[in-house]
Amino acid sequence: MTAALFSRLCSVCVSFSLGGELIDIRVPSLGGEPGQNALREYGLHFDSLNALNDYGLIISDHNSWLDYRASIGLHLPEPRQGKRTIFPFGFLGRYWVLSPATERHPVDQEFRLLGVALTRAGRELSRIVDLEPVDEYTQALEKFFQENNLRMTEVDSPLPQRV
């Protein structure tokens, strides 16, 4: 049961790497509070999160955050030398950047992505988990970014891009 639950959790995680090192993997809480069952409709009840915490797979603060501003910028089809580096984030085994929906979006402003973060052990185990798309969550994640004037743009590589 715990393995299936952890697989479900990993299937809705976003990840952030720097220099090939996995810095963060979390399930964005999409503006809600996981401790108050905000992720229930995606199969991640509060009791389930507590079980994953008991096994040492997620941290106890179910709504911690990391600044994902490094993933925001205008994506260009071909990387070029410029003033800003964009670091793609992972979701469902693919790579994404967050493109501002308007030209006036401040790309250097802090963007806290709150949610359930994996522990070091959870991050290591997540590498061998088979991911299964959760369409409802994917749609909710895209909507969450849109509400923050951002859109997910798929890129070919996890490598940083100079724009």
Secondary structure by P-SEA (a helix, b strand, c coil): caaaaaaaaaaabbbbbccccccccccccccccccccccccccccaaaaaaaaaaccccccccccccccccccccccccccccbbbbbbbcccbbbbbbbcccccccccccccccccccaaaaaaaccbbbbbaaaaaaaaaaaaaaacbbbbbbcccccccc
